Amino acid sequence: MRDLFLTKDYIELYEKMEGGICEVFEFEHPLGSVYHQFIKREIPVSLEGGPYFDLLTPYGYGGPIITELADKTRKDELITQFSQAFQDYCQRHNIVSEFVRFHPIAGNAEDFKSCYTVLFRRHTTGVTLKGFEDPVQEEFSGSTRKRIRKALRDGVTYRITLNPSNLDQFQDIYLATMKRVGAADFYLFDREYFSKILDNFGDQLLLVEAIFDSQVIGAELHFHSGNVIHTHLSGTVDGDFNHLSPVYVMTYAIVLWAKEQGVEYIHSGGGVNPGPDDTLYLFKKKFGKNTEFDYYVGNKIWDQQVYQQLLKETDANIESELFPAYRWP
């Protein structure tokens, strides 16, 4: 089963936000098969021969993935053949550049490093369930387990809903949290976004809630994809509830549920910034002492001549690490 991030249902969530359309390139060859999906965006610069486009992996993870391999010893040949075929595809469709967010668990950055300029971005975190009889004991820090015990004694309970009928309350809690922490507008997802999540994922969707005195004080949204659960969005109610540790209780709840379901990993993502001292990253590590994944991004200029023209037209900072540079003048 292909991971949820590597399906068209997921990437279609972001067409409106990214200002593009979802497209899929499927490469078939006697050596094997490669599946590649992306958002295709028109570049808002007028050039002769246009319009021109660029590609990106939206919020989350993706990139090309090998779906079939006839001979493991000839994997590099398959990648070369894919790269040549995709180069032709890009030329036919006026595609200038591509930005890829590779999948930390699928490990496809390693497979396609000859095709893209691959850059390490950060570590991501998670909880390993496979091989641990008691993942809470093995993965959670001592202080984390203590906070959970206290919260449960104080009366905090939890509820897990598979395939929730609506996400109205979750959205209210999530948006209030994002505004409270000053999140960028991109993360203020609208009702259409949450409606699409319900329509596209159904029983792959898990809603976890922390409850105190009959009130929901925290809520998290997870995707269940095969042997992995991906933590997607999270929020807590504003007020004097911090001492009740709702996020700790919700993480505890999803770990217990996932262990019962035979899930192998919970992937929690990384921090806000790349460094090892990022506060969000350090917080997430409290629940995954032994678990860490490498997150890479990839850059590719498919049409060097047009790319250079775009740099001139936009007066782009060519020293910037942001890619593609013409979108960051």
N, C-alpha and C positions, 0 to 999 in steps of 0.2 A: 504493500500500500504506500503510495507516494505521500509525503508529508503535506499537510494542509497548506503550508505556505507556497508549495509548488503546484498548486492547482489554480485553474482559471477562476473558480468561485471566490478565492481569496483576493486575487489581484483586481478583480472587478470592483471591489469595495472602494478603490482609490482613483477610479477614472475621473470622477468629478473634481476631487481635491487636487489632483495632479494636472488637470487640464489636458487630458489625453485619452487615448483609447487602449484597451487591452488587446494585445496581439500575441500569437503563439507561433513559434518556428519549430517545427518538428523535423529532425534530420534522421533519415533512414539510410543505412549503408550495410553492406555485407559484414562489416566489422562490428556493427552495433547500432544503437539508437541514442539520440540526444534530444531532450525536451527542453525548450527555452521559451519562457514567457516574460512579458515586459509591458510597461506603459510607453506608448509612442506619442510624443508631444511635438507639435509644430513649433519651430523656432521663430519667435516674433521679430525677425529681422528680414527685410526684403533684399534678396540677392538675385542676380540673373540666374535663371535655371531652376529657381525655387518653385514652390516652397520646400524648405528643408526641415528635417526632423531629428530629434535625438531620443534615446531610449533610457529608461531607468527602472530599477527595481523599487517599488514603492515601500512605504513604511513596513518594516518587517524584514523578511529574508527571502532570497530566491537565487537567481542566476541559473545558468544552464546546468542540467543534471543528466548523467548517463543513466538511461533506463534499461538498456540491454547491452551486454558486452560479450561478443562471441569468443574472444581470446584475450585473456587478461594480459598476456605478454605484448599485445599489440594495442594497448589502450592509447599510447601516445599517437599512433597512426590515426586512430579514430578521432582524437582531438584535432589533429591537423586537418583531416578531411572536413570536420565540422567547421573549423575556422575559415577554411577556404569557401565553403558553401555559404556561410553566414556573411562573409565579405561580399560575395556576389549579391546576396539578398539585400544588403544595405545599399549597395550601389544602385540596384534597380529601384529602390524605394526612397532615394535621396536621404538616407540616414547618415548623419555626420559623426555622432559620438554616442557613447553608452556609459552609464554608471551602474555598477552592479553591487548589490549587497548580498554577499554570499551567505549560505546557510551554515551556522556554526556546528550543528549536529551532523548534517549531511556531508560536510567536509568537501564540498565541491570546489572550493578555492584551490585546493591542492591539485585537483584534476585539470583545472583550466588556467594554471599559471603561465602556460606557454602562449595562451591566447590573449590574456589581459595583463595589464600592469596591476599586480596584486599587492595590496598594502594592508598590513596588520592595523586594525583600528582599536580594538580593546578586547579584554576578556569578558565573557558573559558567564552568568552563574546559573545554578540550578540545584536540584536535589536528586541524588542517585537513590533509586529504590531497589533496583536489581542487585542481588547479592547481599543486601542488608536485611536481616530478619526484623530489626527495629530501626528504620531510617531516622526516626525522631531522635533516638539516642545516639546514633552514629553521625548524623549530619548536623543537627542543631547544636549551637553552642550551649554551654551550661547555663549562662545567664538568660538565654532565650527560653530554654525549657522551664526555668524558674518563673519567668514572666507569664508563660502560658498556664502553668499550674495555678498561679495567683489569680489570673483572669477567670479561669474556670471556677475557682472557689468563690470568687466575687459575684458569680452569677451570669457570666457571659456564656452564651450558647452559640451554636452555629447551625446553618441550614445549607444544604447543597441541593440545587435544582438542576436536573438534567433536562435540556431542551425547554427552557422557560418560555411561557406563553407571551410575555412582554418584558421589555427592559426599561420601562418608563421610570421606575424608582431608581434603578441603577444609573440611568443617564443623569438624573437630577443630582445624585450623590457624586458621580464622577465629574460632571461639569463644575459643580460647586468647589470640588477639590482642586481642579485645574486652575480655576480663577483665583482661588485662595493662595496657591503657590506661584502664581504669575506665569503659568505655562504659555507658550506661543500659541497664536490663533490656530495653527494647524491641528493642535490636539483638542480643539473644542469641536468635536464631532457633532453633526446635526442628527435630527431624528431619522432622516433618510438613511444615514449610515447604519444606525442601530437596527432599523427595519430590515436592511439588506443582510445584516449579520444573522438575524433570525431566519430570513428566507433561505439564505445560502447554506447554513450550517446545521440547523435543526439539532439532532441528537449528538452532534460533536461539540455543542455549546454547554458550558457548565457555569452556573451562577452560584457563587459562594457568598454567604452573608454572615456577619457577626451580629448577634442580637443581645440586647440588654434591656430588661424591664419591658419586654414586648416591642422594643424599638430597634429597627435596623440601624446599627452605628457604623457599619463598614460593609463594602461590597466589592467583589472581584469577579472578573469575567475571564474564563479560561477556554482554550480550545483543546479538545481531546482528539489527537491524531495518531491512531495506531498505538504504538508503545510509548508515545510521548504526550505530555500535557504542556501546552504553552500558556504561560500567564500573559494575558493580553492587556487588560486595563484594570485599574484599581482606584478606589476612593474611600474616604471616611467622612463621617458627619462632623460638621463643625460644632464645637461645644466642649464641655468638660468630660470628654470620654478617653482622652489619651492614656490615662492611667489604667484603662481597661484593656489596652493593647489589642485593638481589633485586628490589625494586620497580622500579628503573631497568631491569634486564634484562627484566622482564615487560612493561613499557611499550614498550620497544624491540621486543620480539617481536610484540606485538599490532599495532603500527604497521606493521611489515613485512608481516604477514599481511593486514591490512586493505587496504593499498595494492595488493597482488596481487589482491584480490577486488573491486577497484573501489569500495570504500567511500569516501565523501566526508568524513565527520567521525567522530571518536571523541569522545564526550561524557563528561567525567570528573567532572562535578558541581562543587560549590563547597566552601567551607570550613565550619568549625563555626560561626563567628560571621560577622556581615554585613560587618565592616570589611575594608578593603584590606590590613591588616597581619595578618590571620589566618594562622597558620603553615601549616595544611593547604592553604589557597588558594595561598599563595606557593610551597609545594612543588609543587603541581600545575602552576603557571605555568611551572616549569622545562621542562615538556614541550610547552608551547603558547604560545610568545612572541606569536604573532599572532592567537590565537583566544580569543574571549570571548563569552559569551551573557548576556542579562539575564533574571534569574529574578524573577517577580512572584507574589504571592499575591492572592487576592480574598476579600472578606467580603460577605455579604449577609444581611440580616434579612428573611425572607419573611413573618413575622407579628409585627409590632411590638408589638401588645398583649400577646401571650403572652410575648414576649421580655422585656418589662418586668416581667411577673409572675414570671418565672423569676429575674430579677435580685434581686427582693425576697425570694423564697423561699430563695435561696442566699446572701443577704447578699454579693453579688458586688462586687468592686472595679471600679466603672464607669470609673475612670481607667486601668485596666490596658490595655495594648496587646494582650493575649492575647484571642483570639476563638474561640468565643463566651464572653463573660465569665462566664456562669453555670456554665461547666465549670471555672472557675479562681477559686473563692471565696477 
